[in-house]
Amino acid sequence: MSKTYPANDSAPLTPSQLVFHDNAAATKQMPADLVRRLAQRRIYLSSADAKVDLSAHLKRVAGADGLWGLDLPAKSVVGRPGRTAELTDPKSMPKNLLGKKNLNASRPPWTDHVFHPKLSGLPDAPPNLLRTTKGA
């Protein structure tokens, strides 16, 4: 049932075309170190004031077991601050990438490739029009 389509076709595939592509299951297990790193979520908090103690702002929420709140002080952001705000010179790119308009896709072997998730309704059906209770 799988069909081949041009690799650099400029138009995106429609749902009717995507259903002819077969999904590809992962061929390997995710590496253990990556599983370990993804099993834990980390949130970075940054402050322009390097001396502020953000741990003092973390408090339990009254009346809700296991819930914590964080009131960030002014000039604080969620995330890690950037190191520079410079544009990258295109000449610093690897020579084998210069001038290329299309690059080959990459998919780790532990990731499924899903071309078509389960669709509801007909793939190219027109959207339902709203009607009044009298049919107009």
N, CA, C and O atoms as a GROMACS GRO file, in nm:
protein
  544
    1MET      N    1   0.082  -0.119   0.000
    1MET     CA    2   0.000   0.000   0.000
    1MET      C    3   0.086   0.126   0.000
    1MET      O    4   0.037   0.234  -0.032
    2SER      N    5   0.212   0.114   0.034
    2SER     CA    6   0.301   0.229   0.040
    2SER      C    7   0.334   0.280  -0.100
    2SER      O    8   0.360   0.200  -0.190
    3LYS      N    9   0.332   0.412  -0.117
    3LYS     CA   10   0.365   0.473  -0.244
    3LYS      C   11   0.482   0.569  -0.224
    3LYS      O   12   0.505   0.617  -0.114
    4THR      N   13   0.553   0.596  -0.330
    4THR     CA   14   0.666   0.688  -0.323
    4THR      C   15   0.627   0.820  -0.386
    4THR      O   16   0.566   0.823  -0.493
    5TYR      N   17   0.661   0.929  -0.320
    5TYR     CA   18   0.634   1.063  -0.369
    5TYR      C   19   0.766   1.136  -0.385
    5TYR      O   20   0.863   1.101  -0.318
    6PRO      N   21   0.773   1.237  -0.471
    6PRO     CA   22   0.898   1.312  -0.488
    6PRO      C   23   0.944   1.372  -0.355
    6PRO      O   24   0.862   1.421  -0.277
    7ALA      N   25   1.075   1.367  -0.329
    7ALA     CA   26   1.129   1.413  -0.202
    7ALA      C   27   1.116   1.563  -0.185
    7ALA      O   28   1.095   1.610  -0.073
    8ASN      N   29   1.128   1.640  -0.291
    8ASN     CA   30   1.128   1.786  -0.279
    8ASN      C   31   1.006   1.851  -0.343
    8ASN      O   32   1.016   1.962  -0.395
    9ASP      N   33   0.893   1.784  -0.341
    9ASP     CA   34   0.770   1.839  -0.395
    9ASP      C   35   0.735   1.963  -0.314
    9ASP      O   36   0.735   1.958  -0.191
   10SER      N   37   0.705   2.073  -0.381
   10SER     CA   38   0.683   2.198  -0.310
   10SER      C   39   0.550   2.203  -0.236
   10SER      O   40   0.540   2.274  -0.136
   11ALA      N   41   0.450   2.132  -0.280
   11ALA     CA   42   0.320   2.137  -0.215
   11ALA      C   43   0.313   2.034  -0.103
   11ALA      O   44   0.358   1.920  -0.120
   12PRO      N   45   0.257   2.072   0.011
   12PRO     CA   46   0.240   1.974   0.119
   12PRO      C   47   0.143   1.865   0.077
   12PRO      O   48   0.055   1.888  -0.007
   13LEU      N   49   0.158   1.748   0.134
   13LEU     CA   50   0.068   1.638   0.102
   13LEU      C   51  -0.066   1.661   0.170
   13LEU      O   52  -0.073   1.712   0.282
   14THR      N   53  -0.172   1.624   0.102
   14THR     CA   54  -0.305   1.634   0.158
   14THR      C   55  -0.331   1.510   0.244
   14THR      O   56  -0.260   1.411   0.232
   15PRO      N   57  -0.433   1.514   0.331
   15PRO     CA   58  -0.465   1.395   0.410
   15PRO      C   59  -0.492   1.273   0.322
   15PRO      O   60  -0.455   1.161   0.359
   16SER      N   61  -0.554   1.292   0.206
   16SER     CA   62  -0.582   1.180   0.115
   16SER      C   63  -0.453   1.118   0.064
   16SER      O   64  -0.448   0.997   0.041
   17GLN      N   65  -0.348   1.198   0.044
   17GLN     CA   66  -0.219   1.145   0.000
   17GLN      C   67  -0.144   1.081   0.116
   17GLN      O   68  -0.077   0.979   0.097
   18LEU      N   69  -0.154   1.139   0.234
   18LEU     CA   70  -0.080   1.086   0.350
   18LEU      C   71  -0.125   0.946   0.389
   18LEU      O   72  -0.043   0.867   0.437
   19VAL      N   73  -0.252   0.914   0.369
   19VAL     CA   74  -0.299   0.782   0.412
   19VAL      C   75  -0.235   0.670   0.331
   19VAL      O   76  -0.240   0.555   0.374
   20PHE      N   77  -0.175   0.700   0.217
   20PHE     CA   78  -0.107   0.597   0.139
   20PHE      C   79   0.034   0.568   0.189
   20PHE      O   80   0.095   0.470   0.148
   21HIS      N   81   0.087   0.653   0.276
   21HIS     CA   82   0.218   0.628   0.336
   21HIS      C   83   0.200   0.536   0.456
   21HIS      O   84   0.108   0.556   0.535
   22ASP      N   85   0.286   0.438   0.470
   22ASP     CA   86   0.279   0.349   0.585
   22ASP      C   87   0.356   0.409   0.702
   22ASP      O   88   0.465   0.463   0.684
   23ASN      N   89   0.299   0.398   0.821
   23ASN     CA   90   0.371   0.440   0.941
   23ASN      C   91   0.490   0.347   0.960
   23ASN      O   92   0.484   0.230   0.921
   24ALA      N   93   0.597   0.397   1.020
   24ALA     CA   94   0.716   0.316   1.046
   24ALA      C   95   0.738   0.310   1.197
   24ALA      O   96   0.755   0.413   1.261
   25ALA      N   97   0.738   0.190   1.252
   25ALA     CA   98   0.760   0.172   1.396
   25ALA      C   99   0.907   0.189   1.429
   25ALA      O  100   0.994   0.168   1.344
   26ALA      N  101   0.934   0.227   1.551
   26ALA     CA  102   1.072   0.240   1.598
   26ALA      C  103   1.142   0.105   1.585
   26ALA      O  104   1.082   0.000   1.605
   27THR      N  105   1.270   0.109   1.552
   27THR     CA  106   1.346  -0.015   1.533
   27THR      C  107   1.437  -0.046   1.651
   27THR      O  108   1.491  -0.156   1.660
   28LYS      N  109   1.455   0.050   1.742
   28LYS     CA  110   1.541   0.030   1.859
   28LYS      C  111   1.474   0.090   1.981
   28LYS      O  112   1.382   0.171   1.971
   29GLN      N  113   1.523   0.050   2.097
   29GLN     CA  114   1.480   0.110   2.222
   29GLN      C  115   1.554   0.242   2.243
   29GLN      O  116   1.668   0.257   2.198
   30MET      N  117   1.491   0.337   2.311
   30MET     CA  118   1.558   0.462   2.341
   30MET      C  119   1.676   0.433   2.434
   30MET      O  120   1.663   0.353   2.526
   31PRO      N  121   1.790   0.498   2.412
   31PRO     CA  122   1.907   0.476   2.500
   31PRO      C  123   1.873   0.505   2.646
   31PRO      O  124   1.800   0.600   2.675
   32ALA      N  125   1.928   0.425   2.736
   32ALA     CA  126   1.895   0.434   2.878
   32ALA      C  127   1.926   0.572   2.936
   32ALA      O  128   1.850   0.623   3.018
   33ASP      N  129   2.037   0.633   2.894
   33ASP     CA  130   2.071   0.764   2.949
   33ASP      C  131   1.969   0.870   2.907
   33ASP      O  132   1.941   0.962   2.984
   34LEU      N  133   1.915   0.857   2.788
   34LEU     CA  134   1.813   0.951   2.741
   34LEU      C  135   1.681   0.926   2.814
   34LEU      O  136   1.612   1.022   2.850
   35VAL      N  137   1.646   0.802   2.838
   35VAL     CA  138   1.526   0.769   2.915
   35VAL      C  139   1.537   0.831   3.054
   35VAL      O  140   1.441   0.890   3.104
   36ARG      N  141   1.652   0.816   3.115
   36ARG     CA  142   1.675   0.871   3.250
   36ARG      C  143   1.661   1.023   3.250
   36ARG      O  144   1.598   1.080   3.339
   37ARG      N  145   1.720   1.090   3.150
   37ARG     CA  146   1.715   1.236   3.145
   37ARG      C  147   1.574   1.287   3.117
   37ARG      O  148   1.535   1.391   3.169
   38LEU      N  149   1.497   1.215   3.035
   38LEU     CA  150   1.361   1.257   3.003
   38LEU      C  151   1.260   1.223   3.112
   38LEU      O  152   1.149   1.276   3.112
   39ALA      N  153   1.297   1.136   3.205
   39ALA     CA  154   1.207   1.097   3.312
   39ALA      C  155   1.194   1.206   3.417
   39ALA      O  156   1.104   1.201   3.501
   40GLN      N  157   1.281   1.304   3.412
   40GLN     CA  158   1.280   1.412   3.509
   40GLN      C  159   1.260   1.544   3.437
   40GLN      O  160   1.328   1.573   3.339
   41ARG      N  161   1.167   1.623   3.484
   41ARG     CA  162   1.143   1.755   3.423
   41ARG      C  163   1.215   1.860   3.504
   41ARG      O  164   1.212   1.858   3.628
   42ARG      N  165   1.280   1.951   3.436
   42ARG     CA  166   1.354   2.058   3.505
   42ARG      C  167   1.305   2.191   3.452
   42ARG      O  168   1.286   2.209   3.332
   43ILE      N  169   1.284   2.284   3.544
   43ILE     CA  170   1.245   2.420   3.507
   43ILE      C  171   1.357   2.511   3.554
   43ILE      O  172   1.398   2.507   3.670
   44TYR      N  173   1.406   2.594   3.463
   44TYR     CA  174   1.510   2.689   3.498
   44TYR      C  175   1.446   2.824   3.526
   44TYR      O  176   1.359   2.869   3.453
   45LEU      N  177   1.490   2.888   3.634
   45LEU     CA  178   1.447   3.022   3.669
   45LEU      C  179   1.570   3.111   3.670
   45LEU      O  180   1.673   3.074   3.727
   46SER      N  181   1.560   3.226   3.609
   46SER     CA  182   1.673   3.319   3.600
   46SER      C  183   1.632   3.454   3.655
   46SER      O  184   1.515   3.493   3.647
   47SER      N  185   1.728   3.524   3.710
   47SER     CA  186   1.702   3.657   3.762
   47SER      C  187   1.816   3.749   3.722
   47SER      O  188   1.932   3.709   3.721
   48ALA      N  189   1.781   3.872   3.688
   48ALA     CA  190   1.884   3.972   3.655
   48ALA      C  191   1.965   4.004   3.780
   48ALA      O  192   2.081   4.045   3.770
   49ASP      N  193   1.905   3.985   3.897
   49ASP     CA  194   1.975   4.009   4.023
   49ASP      C  195   2.038   3.877   4.067
   49ASP      O  196   1.968   3.788   4.117
   50ALA      N  197   2.168   3.863   4.049
   50ALA     CA  198   2.238   3.738   4.080
   50ALA      C  199   2.235   3.703   4.228
   50ALA      O  200   2.260   3.588   4.264
   51LYS      N  201   2.205   3.800   4.314
   51LYS     CA  202   2.208   3.776   4.459
   51LYS      C  203   2.073   3.733   4.516
   51LYS      O  204   2.065   3.692   4.631
   52VAL      N  205   1.966   3.742   4.435
   52VAL     CA  206   1.834   3.706   4.487
   52VAL      C  207   1.827   3.555   4.512
   52VAL      O  208   1.877   3.476   4.432
   53ASP      N  209   1.765   3.517   4.624
   53ASP     CA  210   1.747   3.376   4.659
   53ASP      C  211   1.606   3.335   4.620
   53ASP      O  212   1.510   3.360   4.694
   54LEU      N  213   1.593   3.272   4.502
   54LEU     CA  214   1.460   3.234   4.454
   54LEU      C  215   1.395   3.126   4.538
   54LEU      O  216   1.272   3.113   4.537
   55SER      N  217   1.473   3.048   4.612
   55SER     CA  218   1.414   2.943   4.695
   55SER      C  219   1.323   3.002   4.802
   55SER      O  220   1.232   2.934   4.850
   56ALA      N  221   1.346   3.126   4.840
   56ALA     CA  222   1.262   3.191   4.940
   56ALA      C  223   1.124   3.222   4.886
   56ALA      O  224   1.031   3.247   4.964
   57HIS      N  225   1.106   3.220   4.756
   57HIS     CA  226   0.979   3.254   4.694
   57HIS      C  227   0.890   3.132   4.669
   57HIS      O  228   0.776   3.148   4.627
   58LEU      N  229   0.940   3.012   4.694
   58LEU     CA  230   0.864   2.889   4.673
   58LEU      C  231   0.788   2.855   4.800
   58LEU      O  232   0.849   2.839   4.906
   59LYS      N  233   0.656   2.845   4.791
   59LYS     CA  234   0.574   2.822   4.910
   59LYS      C  235   0.465   2.720   4.879
   59LYS      O  236   0.417   2.710   4.766
   60ARG      N  237   0.427   2.644   4.981
   60ARG     CA  238   0.315   2.551   4.968
   60ARG      C  239   0.186   2.631   4.951
   60ARG      O  240   0.171   2.738   5.010
   61VAL      N  241   0.095   2.579   4.871
   61VAL     CA  242  -0.036   2.642   4.853
   61VAL      C  243  -0.129   2.586   4.959
   61VAL      O  244  -0.150   2.465   4.967
   62ALA      N  245  -0.184   2.674   5.039
   62ALA     CA  246  -0.271   2.632   5.148
   62ALA      C  247  -0.396   2.562   5.095
   62ALA      O  248  -0.456   2.608   4.998
   63GLY      N  249  -0.434   2.453   5.158
   63GLY     CA  250  -0.556   2.382   5.124
   63GLY      C  251  -0.543   2.290   5.002
   63GLY      O  252  -0.644   2.235   4.957
   64ALA      N  253  -0.423   2.273   4.948
   64ALA     CA  254  -0.404   2.186   4.831
   64ALA      C  255  -0.280   2.101   4.854
   64ALA      O  256  -0.167   2.150   4.846
   65ASP      N  257  -0.301   1.974   4.884
   65ASP     CA  258  -0.188   1.885   4.912
   65ASP      C  259  -0.099   1.868   4.790
   65ASP      O  260  -0.148   1.848   4.679
   66GLY      N  261   0.030   1.877   4.810
   66GLY     CA  262   0.128   1.854   4.704
   66GLY      C  263   0.137   1.966   4.602
   66GLY      O  264   0.195   1.947   4.496
   67LEU      N  265   0.082   2.084   4.632
   67LEU     CA  266   0.085   2.196   4.538
   67LEU      C  267   0.172   2.307   4.593
   67LEU      O  268   0.158   2.348   4.708
   68TRP      N  269   0.260   2.356   4.509
   68TRP     CA  270   0.352   2.463   4.546
   68TRP      C  271   0.330   2.581   4.452
   68TRP      O  272   0.291   2.564   4.337
   69GLY      N  273   0.355   2.700   4.502
   69GLY     CA  274   0.345   2.821   4.421
   69GLY      C  275   0.477   2.894   4.424
   69GLY      O  276   0.554   2.883   4.519
   70LEU      N  277   0.502   2.969   4.319
   70LEU     CA  278   0.626   3.044   4.309
   70LEU      C  279   0.594   3.184   4.260
   70LEU      O  280   0.550   3.202   4.147
   71ASP      N  281   0.615   3.283   4.347
   71ASP     CA  282   0.597   3.422   4.309
   71ASP      C  283   0.734   3.477   4.274
   71ASP      O  284   0.816   3.505   4.362
   72LEU      N  285   0.759   3.491   4.144
   72LEU     CA  286   0.891   3.536   4.100
   72LEU      C  287   0.906   3.686   4.123
   72LEU      O  288   0.813   3.763   4.098
   73PRO      N  289   1.023   3.728   4.170
   73PRO     CA  290   1.047   3.871   4.187
   73PRO      C  291   1.062   3.940   4.051
   73PRO      O  292   1.078   3.874   3.948
   74ALA      N  293   1.057   4.071   4.052
   74ALA     CA  294   1.074   4.149   3.928
   74ALA      C  295   1.207   4.113   3.863
   74ALA      O  296   1.302   4.075   3.931
   75LYS      N  297   1.212   4.124   3.734
   75LYS     CA  298   1.330   4.095   3.652
   75LYS      C  299   1.369   3.947   3.655
   75LYS      O  300   1.484   3.912   3.630
   76SER      N  301   1.272   3.861   3.686
   76SER     CA  302   1.295   3.717   3.682
   76SER      C  303   1.223   3.660   3.560
   76SER      O  304   1.120   3.712   3.519
   77VAL      N  305   1.278   3.554   3.504
   77VAL     CA  306   1.216   3.489   3.389
   77VAL      C  307   1.222   3.338   3.406
   77VAL      O  308   1.308   3.286   3.478
   78VAL      N  309   1.132   3.268   3.339
   78VAL     CA  310   1.138   3.123   3.335
   78VAL      C  311   1.226   3.088   3.216
   78VAL      O  312   1.198   3.131   3.104
   79GLY      N  313   1.329   3.010   3.239
   79GLY     CA  314   1.422   2.972   3.133
   79GLY      C  315   1.563   3.017   3.164
   79GLY      O  316   1.587   3.091   3.259
   80ARG      N  317   1.654   2.971   3.083
   80ARG     CA  318   1.795   3.009   3.100
   80ARG      C  319   1.824   3.131   3.014
   80ARG      O  320   1.776   3.141   2.901
   81PRO      N  321   1.900   3.222   3.067
   81PRO     CA  322   1.932   3.341   2.987
   81PRO      C  323   2.025   3.306   2.872
   81PRO      O  324   2.107   3.215   2.883
   82GLY      N  325   2.011   3.379   2.762
   82GLY     CA  326   2.102   3.360   2.649
   82GLY      C  327   2.238   3.416   2.683
   82GLY      O  328   2.250   3.504   2.769
   83ARG      N  329   2.340   3.367   2.618
   83ARG     CA  330   2.475   3.416   2.646
   83ARG      C  331   2.510   3.536   2.559
   83ARG      O  332   2.582   3.626   2.603
   84THR      N  333   2.459   3.538   2.437
   84THR     CA  334   2.484   3.650   2.347
   84THR      C  335   2.357   3.676   2.268
   84THR      O  336   2.267   3.593   2.263
   85ALA      N  337   2.352   3.792   2.206
   85ALA     CA  338   2.240   3.824   2.120
   85ALA      C  339   2.294   3.857   1.982
   85ALA      O  340   2.252   3.954   1.918
   86GLU      N  341   2.386   3.777   1.937
   86GLU     CA  342   2.453   3.803   1.811
   86GLU      C  343   2.392   3.719   1.699
   86GLU      O  344   2.343   3.609   1.722
   87LEU      N  345   2.398   3.774   1.577
   87LEU     CA  346   2.358   3.696   1.461
   87LEU      C  347   2.474   3.607   1.421
   87LEU      O  348   2.590   3.645   1.436
   88THR      N  349   2.444   3.491   1.370
   88THR     CA  350   2.548   3.399   1.326
   88THR      C  351   2.584   3.431   1.181
   88THR      O  352   2.496   3.448   1.097
   89ASP      N  353   2.711   3.439   1.154
   89ASP     CA  354   2.758   3.464   1.019
   89ASP      C  355   2.737   3.338   0.936
   89ASP      O  356   2.785   3.232   0.973
   90PRO      N  357   2.665   3.349   0.822
   90PRO     CA  358   2.640   3.229   0.739
   90PRO      C  359   2.769   3.160   0.695
   90PRO      O  360   2.768   3.040   0.669
   91LYS      N  361   2.879   3.234   0.686
   91LYS     CA  362   3.007   3.175   0.644
   91LYS      C  363   3.064   3.081   0.750
   91LYS      O  364   3.156   3.004   0.723
   92SER      N  365   3.008   3.088   0.872
   92SER     CA  366   3.056   2.998   0.978
   92SER      C  367   2.991   2.860   0.970
   92SER      O  368   3.029   2.769   1.044
   93MET      N  369   2.893   2.844   0.879
   93MET     CA  370   2.827   2.714   0.863
   93MET      C  371   2.925   2.614   0.803
   93MET      O  372   3.018   2.653   0.732
   94PRO      N  373   2.905   2.486   0.830
   94PRO     CA  374   2.990   2.385   0.766
   94PRO      C  375   2.981   2.397   0.614
   94PRO      O  376   2.873   2.422   0.559
   95LYS      N  377   3.092   2.380   0.548
   95LYS     CA  378   3.100   2.400   0.402
   95LYS      C  379   3.003   2.310   0.326
   95LYS      O  380   2.951   2.351   0.222
   96ASN      N  381   2.979   2.189   0.376
   96ASN     CA  382   2.891   2.098   0.303
   96ASN      C  383   2.743   2.139   0.311
   96ASN      O  384   2.660   2.080   0.242
   97LEU      N  385   2.708   2.239   0.394
   97LEU     CA  386   2.570   2.286   0.404
   97LEU      C  387   2.546   2.417   0.329
   97LEU      O  388   2.432   2.453   0.303
   98LEU      N  389   2.652   2.487   0.296
   98LEU     CA  390   2.638   2.616   0.229
   98LEU      C  391   2.567   2.601   0.094
   98LEU      O  392   2.601   2.513   0.015
   99GLY      N  393   2.469   2.686   0.069
   99GLY     CA  394   2.398   2.686  -0.058
   99GLY      C  395   2.289   2.581  -0.071
   99GLY      O  396   2.216   2.582  -0.170
  100LYS      N  397   2.276   2.492   0.025
  100LYS     CA  398   2.172   2.389   0.016
  100LYS      C  399   2.037   2.447   0.055
  100LYS      O  400   2.027   2.522   0.153
  101LYS      N  401   1.935   2.412  -0.020
  101LYS     CA  402   1.799   2.457   0.011
  101LYS      C  403   1.721   2.349   0.085
  101LYS      O  404   1.630   2.380   0.162
  102ASN      N  405   1.757   2.225   0.063
  102ASN     CA  406   1.688   2.112   0.127
  102ASN      C  407   1.791   2.023   0.194
  102ASN      O  408   1.897   1.995   0.137
  103LEU      N  409   1.761   1.980   0.314
  103LEU     CA  410   1.848   1.889   0.387
  103LEU      C  411   1.770   1.760   0.413
  103LEU      O  412   1.648   1.762   0.425
  104ASN      N  413   1.840   1.651   0.421
  104ASN     CA  414   1.777   1.523   0.450
  104ASN      C  415   1.722   1.523   0.592
  104ASN      O  416   1.784   1.575   0.685
  105ALA      N  417   1.605   1.466   0.608
  105ALA     CA  418   1.545   1.456   0.740
  105ALA      C  419   1.620   1.353   0.824
  105ALA      O  420   1.686   1.264   0.771
  106SER      N  421   1.608   1.366   0.953
  106SER     CA  422   1.671   1.272   1.044
  106SER      C  423   1.569   1.229   1.148
  106SER      O  424   1.500   1.313   1.206
  107ARG      N  425   1.560   1.100   1.172
  107ARG     CA  426   1.469   1.047   1.273
  107ARG      C  427   1.544   0.944   1.354
  107ARG      O  428   1.595   0.847   1.297
  108PRO      N  429   1.554   0.962   1.486
  108PRO     CA  430   1.623   0.861   1.567
  108PRO      C  431   1.554   0.726   1.553
  108PRO      O  432   1.432   0.721   1.539
  109PRO      N  433   1.629   0.616   1.557
  109PRO     CA  434   1.568   0.484   1.538
  109PRO      C  435   1.473   0.442   1.650
  109PRO      O  436   1.403   0.342   1.635
  110TRP      N  437   1.469   0.515   1.761
  110TRP     CA  438   1.379   0.480   1.871
  110TRP      C  439   1.248   0.561   1.863
  110TRP      O  440   1.168   0.557   1.956
  111THR      N  441   1.227   0.634   1.755
  111THR     CA  442   1.107   0.716   1.738
  111THR      C  443   1.022   0.662   1.624
  111THR      O  444   1.072   0.635   1.515
  112ASP      N  445   0.892   0.646   1.650
  112ASP     CA  446   0.799   0.606   1.544
  112ASP      C  447   0.787   0.719   1.443
  112ASP      O  448   0.799   0.836   1.477
  113HIS      N  449   0.763   0.683   1.317
  113HIS     CA  450   0.736   0.782   1.213
  113HIS      C  451   0.590   0.765   1.174
  113HIS      O  452   0.552   0.669   1.107
  114VAL      N  453   0.508   0.859   1.217
  114VAL     CA  454   0.365   0.849   1.196
  114VAL      C  455   0.324   0.947   1.086
  114VAL      O  456   0.328   1.068   1.105
  115PHE      N  457   0.286   0.892   0.972
  115PHE     CA  458   0.241   0.975   0.861
  115PHE      C  459   0.097   1.019   0.878
  115PHE      O  460   0.059   1.131   0.842
  116HIS      N  461   0.018   0.930   0.932
  116HIS     CA  462  -0.124   0.962   0.942
  116HIS      C  463  -0.182   0.910   1.072
  116HIS      O  464  -0.208   0.791   1.087
  117PRO      N  465  -0.202   1.002   1.168
  117PRO     CA  466  -0.273   0.960   1.288
  117PRO      C  467  -0.417   0.928   1.251
  117PRO      O  468  -0.461   0.958   1.140
  118LYS      N  469  -0.487   0.869   1.341
  118LYS     CA  470  -0.627   0.834   1.314
  118LYS      C  471  -0.706   0.961   1.282
  118LYS      O  472  -0.704   1.057   1.359
  119LEU      N  473  -0.775   0.960   1.171
  119LEU     CA  474  -0.854   1.075   1.130
  119LEU      C  475  -1.000   1.050   1.163
  119LEU      O  476  -1.047   0.936   1.159
  120SER      N  477  -1.070   1.155   1.196
  120SER     CA  478  -1.214   1.140   1.217
  120SER      C  479  -1.284   1.201   1.096
  120SER      O  480  -1.247   1.309   1.051
  121GLY      N  481  -1.381   1.133   1.044
  121GLY     CA  482  -1.453   1.182   0.928
  121GLY      C  483  -1.376   1.152   0.800
  121GLY      O  484  -1.277   1.080   0.802
  122LEU      N  485  -1.420   1.209   0.692
  122LEU     CA  486  -1.356   1.189   0.563
  122LEU      C  487  -1.234   1.280   0.553
  122LEU      O  488  -1.240   1.395   0.595
  123PRO      N  489  -1.123   1.231   0.499
  123PRO     CA  490  -1.001   1.311   0.496
  123PRO      C  491  -1.014   1.447   0.429
  123PRO      O  492  -0.964   1.546   0.483
  124ASP      N  493  -1.081   1.456   0.315
  124ASP     CA  494  -1.091   1.584   0.245
  124ASP      C  495  -1.233   1.638   0.244
  124ASP      O  496  -1.271   1.712   0.153
  125ALA      N  497  -1.312   1.601   0.344
  125ALA     CA  498  -1.451   1.646   0.350
  125ALA      C  499  -1.454   1.796   0.376
  125ALA      O  500  -1.373   1.847   0.453
  126PRO      N  501  -1.546   1.868   0.312
  126PRO     CA  502  -1.557   2.011   0.338
  126PRO      C  503  -1.602   2.033   0.482
  126PRO      O  504  -1.671   1.948   0.539
  127PRO      N  505  -1.564   2.146   0.541
  127PRO     CA  506  -1.606   2.170   0.680
  127PRO      C  507  -1.757   2.181   0.691
  127PRO      O  508  -1.824   2.228   0.599
  128ASN      N  509  -1.810   2.138   0.801
  128ASN     CA  510  -1.955   2.147   0.823
  128ASN      C  511  -1.994   2.294   0.832
  128ASN      O  512  -1.927   2.372   0.900
  129LEU      N  513  -2.100   2.330   0.766
  129LEU     CA  514  -2.149   2.467   0.774
  129LEU      C  515  -2.249   2.476   0.889
  129LEU      O  516  -2.324   2.382   0.915
  130LEU      N  517  -2.247   2.589   0.956
  130LEU     CA  518  -2.342   2.609   1.066
  130LEU      C  519  -2.480   2.637   1.006
  130LEU      O  520  -2.494   2.710   0.909
  131ARG      N  521  -2.580   2.577   1.067
  131ARG     CA  522  -2.717   2.599   1.021
  131ARG      C  523  -2.802   2.643   1.139
  131ARG      O  524  -2.776   2.607   1.254
  132THR      N  525  -2.904   2.722   1.108
  132THR     CA  526  -2.997   2.760   1.213
  132THR      C  527  -3.093   2.645   1.238
  132THR      O  528  -3.093   2.547   1.165
  133THR      N  529  -3.172   2.657   1.342
  133THR     CA  530  -3.268   2.551   1.374
  133THR      C  531  -3.374   2.536   1.264
  133THR      O  532  -3.440   2.432   1.256
  134LYS      N  533  -3.391   2.640   1.179
  134LYS     CA  534  -3.489   2.634   1.069
  134LYS      C  535  -3.422   2.592   0.938
  134LYS      O  536  -3.485   2.593   0.833
  135GLY      N  537  -3.294   2.554   0.944
  135GLY     CA  538  -3.226   2.501   0.827
  135GLY      C  539  -3.157   2.603   0.738
  135GLY      O  540  -3.100   2.564   0.637
  136ALA      N  541  -3.159   2.730   0.770
  136ALA     CA  542  -3.095   2.832   0.686
  136ALA      C  543  -2.943   2.831   0.703
  136ALA      O  544  -2.873   2.911   0.640
   0.00000   0.00000   0.00000
